[in-house]
Amino acid sequence: MENTVNPVQDEPTIFGHPKGLFYLFFAELWERFSFYGMRALLTLYMVDVIFEALADRDYATAAVYASYGSLVYASTVIGGRISDKVLGMRNSIFLGGILMSIGHFVLAIENDVAFFLALSFIIVGNGYFKPNISTFVGTLYPDGDSRKDSGFTIFYMGINIGGWIAPLLCGWLAATYGWHYGFALAGFGMLSGLIFFWSGIKNGVFGERGLPPVNSSIDEKLLGVKIRYMIPIISVLAVPAVAFLLSSYKALGAEGTFFGDQNIVNVIFKLVGVGILSYLGYIMFQATADERKKLFVAVLITFFMTIFWGFHELSGSVITLFASRNVDLEGIMSASQTNSLNSMWIIILAIPISMLWTNLSKKNLNPRTPYKFGLGLVIAGISFYVLAISGNSANESGLVPFTYLLLMYFLLSIGELFMSPVGLSKITDLSPKRIVAFMMGVWFLSSAFAFQVVGFIGKQLAIESTEKNIGGFDTLSIYTDGFLLIAKYALGAGALVLLASPFIKKLMGNVH
């Protein structure tokens, strides 16, 4: 392994990159291992254990899963802000990692109250950890450093390696020894990530990066306690409040009433959405004509990305249940292990698709962002159409061949690679500098709102039954009809974006 000193930055490098990158690579790999390992088990655990006795257990599971996903991503906006203003990245990563580790280990306790508290620890911890570990990578490179893009590529490969192996190992442990062994392994994964990060600090590979900001109030006192200690205390105290939101999964009103099937978290995110749209309208009103055009495109991109993630994140809920009840997995893998397929395809396809864009750029044929988004949605629609027609090949037990699920994830992963890598950078390019931080927050919140879409779809495709092993022809048509409807919406959205792409391209101006 090459281990030299970069003459420009006078710091150790490995394979031409700052040594700190590889400590962050393994820290993030193990953190994602814990996150995706737990997620692979979550829906099945709720259906088979937490809500086992309920006839509407699928509905309850969909509601809790959606609330969990929405709050996980929304927490990053708050945690990122606290890091920027007070804690700094190092402290935030440690605090988040410790809280998430506690959550994963509490999940190993078979108790309903412990279950909701565990998810809440993970939500609060993720708010501190997730936005800072990625940002930390960017600080390793000076502005304009040509190594930065490849550095992020290496880092994101760690994310997908973790997302690939975690469901396989945690799913195997859960199936062989019990749910809580799988959850415990996820907890050890999180601790491993923290150990890698700590060893990087001990070895001095990060230099002075990630410390609290110069004007931080971290050592000031609040109610006689230093803020560096008060923030962890408040974070822990917030856990029961988040647990209450998660456990309040039941609808606030009856069908046909004002609230309908909305729970507290649904209402909160609707109010947040109205507030964000109102503020965006105010910003556009004050912006110049050129800024207004680009900002409109940024909002459009965020909206269509929300739709895509809303369909994509069904992989951890409805698609996992479909795999459990209607896919012939005998001798291949368990339903929870199918959560590894997306990351597997991303690892296989990331470099070829990156090379495709590079080669097309050399020929001036690289499609601009709107076309990539439109194609991504169309491919996502085709992927769900594959699942919709899988019922035609069902065997006498109502199980469809595994190849349909494998092909579906192959296509969905291509759609993801068409959209996700370019979206984030385009938000920074299209947003006026004075509000770029706000727009980045809106971008991250789009994933939170995507889980509201996941929850809505999950409720529509919920199976009412107390039978533990329900499946086969009792559930097949419900899922395939639902997948067909999703395919139509995704294809329609993709076609709309492609048709509007020439107009959107003009609004983007000089932004590619």
Secondary structure, 3 states (H helix, E strand, C coil): CCEEEECCCCEEEECCEEHHHHHHHHHHHHHHHHHHHHHHHHHHHHHHHHCCCCCCHHHHHHHHHHHHHHHHHHHHHHHHHHHHHHHHHHHHHHHHHHHHHHHHHHCCCCCHHHHHHHHHHHHHHHHHHHHHHHHHHHHCCCCCCCCHHHHHHHHHHHHHHHHHHHHHHHHHHHHHHCHHHHHHHHHHHHHHHHHHHHHHHHCCCCCCCCCCCCCCCCCCEECCEEHHHHHHHHHHHHHHHHHHHHHCCCCCCCCCCCCCCCCHHHHHHHHHHHHHHHHHHHHHHHCCHHHHHHHHHHHHHHHHHHHHHHHHHHHHCHHHHHHHHHEECCCCCCCHHHHHHHHHHHHHHHHHHHHHHHHHHHCCCCCCHHHHHHHHHHHHHHHHHHHHHHHHHCCCCCCEEHHHHHHHHHHHHHHHHHHHHHHHHHHHHHCCHHHHHHHHHHHHHHHHHHHHHHHHHHHHCCCCCCCCCCCHHHCHHHHHHHHHHHHHHHHHHHHHHHHHHHHHHHHHCCCC
